[in-house]
Amino acid sequence: MSCFLTNSSLGKKLVMSLTGCFLVLFILFHMSMNLAALVSADAYNMICAFLGANWYALVGTLVLAGGVLLHFAYALWLTYNNYQARGKQRYAVTVQEKGVDWASKNMLVLGWIIIAGIALHLCNFWAKMQLVELMGEHTNSLGLSPADGASLIAYTFSKWYYVVLYLLWLVALWFHLTHGVWSMFQTVGWANDTWYPRLKCLANIVATLLFLGFAAVVVVFFIKSACPCCCGAC
């Protein structure tokens, strides 16, 4: 089984699909958690306190990190294999293949943008929340409690440059998912002529819901910081 997952193209794509499915489910959970911040700061902070540096949250963090690394490592591996297989043809200029969208031909580039976004997100949030608790500190570099996620969100998205960077990151994630979700089903043999349009539609719906959910948090908190009257302070 291990040889199949490492020596065959289909096996590598299967690993990509399984890790991708896991990551999509996590992103959906993360988006749902973030939306709580729009409803109630106290409710969101309760979620942050429940997770924090508790053992189950730490195990989840390690599993998530492993999933991201495995997914990206196999993506690089497959790209390298495809590069080798094309040989001298990789230098040839070809026409755009019919039915192949832009995202499918730029998944690796989109992946690099997403990795950069994850690094930014870790610096802005994980390093000021879970990491601070692991270090035994009661406040982060901003003077906030590591469980005060609502205030951290408000601070981060009061900065216009973070708003721009996060929205660009989310756009890249949208493109990545519009191809990645249906490709995941294609790998396991579900994307036949009947199911292809349905799965493509499903991929677009999932990607759009995630984009809108995360973007709503970014934009709403930026508007609140720019115009306090919008949150009822006036």
Summary of the structure (lengths in Angstrom):
residues: 234
radius of gyration: 20.2
end to end distance: 63.7
largest distance: 66.3
contacts: 661
relative contact order: 0.12
helix: 79%
strand: 0%
